[in-house]
Amino acid sequence: MLDLDNRPLLKAESISVRFVLFNRRETIMSSDDRANRARASDLLARRIEINRSFSSGDFDGWLLERLAVKPGEHVLDVGCGTGAQSIPFAGMVGPGGSVSALDISAASIATLQSKIPAGSRVQAVASDMADLAGVIADTFTTKQYSLAQSSYALYYCDKHLHVLDVMRGALKPGGRCAIFTTNRPHGLVDLAARFSEIPPEVEGPLRFGPTVLKPYFENNFIRYDVQHFHNVVTVPSTDILIEFYRQTTYYDANAEEKIRAVVDDEVKRSGNYQYEKNGYLIIGFVGG
């Protein structure tokens, strides 16, 4: 059951909506197209902006609290994007620590580098995470880490188990590895599934935590913790929801008007459209 009583009130008039135009004839995306959309820095930035504006939970604060990075730690951030975690990590580790960040998008890395605070020990590299071992060996100054983490990223790599092996192998004694991924229920995916086929590249990540990560962590860490991020997205207008939907990896132009009709009815009835968008965090610990 959703606990909506404690969510913050959100005002539609305070949000500036920017619409992204798409060719409605392009209704079918290839696997490569979906991967590119997932990594595109402009689409990613807008998705993050909308999520932050209308979510009941503060994901960034929730995650940072559980990762509990301390001064002097050395952090590896895999699939860092534009620095949603890397930049806070830089402040948390202080001058005695470091952040080594990697992302496949050169544009995202450029954005991250423009935000690095003066004096911070942050090294950001554009590379496929499948090549993480080589980047650690040949590029990153820091070679071992007290925390290796990846949020909303690992499931996009076909070699995710190999990447996990590299992350685990780069940990210092007593270090920890943390992975955050999407998890069911996901109300917008479920709504879209009523009118279009959801591709395996979208369904897979929603099962990634319990079916892939948990067995791996059970077999490769001395102990692990699982925590669930419970979140309700409250969107005040149909146009904002459709804008978000158009930028997802499961967008189908043929389904758009049907989804719009459902959302319109709910917005007219209750003043907004709400759906769950949850997450799965697993943290594994190595011996010290």
Buried (B, 14 or more C-beta within 10 A) or exposed (E): EEEEEEBEEBEBEEBEEEEEEEEEEEBEBEEEEBBBBBBBBEBBBBBBBBBEBBBBBEBBEBBBEBBEBEEEBBBBBBBBBBBBBBBBBBEBBBEEBBBBBBBBBEBBBEBBBEBBEEEBBBBBBBBBBBBBBEBBEEEBEBEBBBBBBBBBBBBBBEBBBBBBBBBBBBBBEEBBBBBBBBBBEBBBBBBBBEBBEBBEBBBBBBBBBBEBBBEBBEEBBEEBBEBEBBBBBBBBBBBBBBBBBBBBBBBBBEBBEBBBEBBBEBBEEEEBBBBBBBBBBBBBBBEE
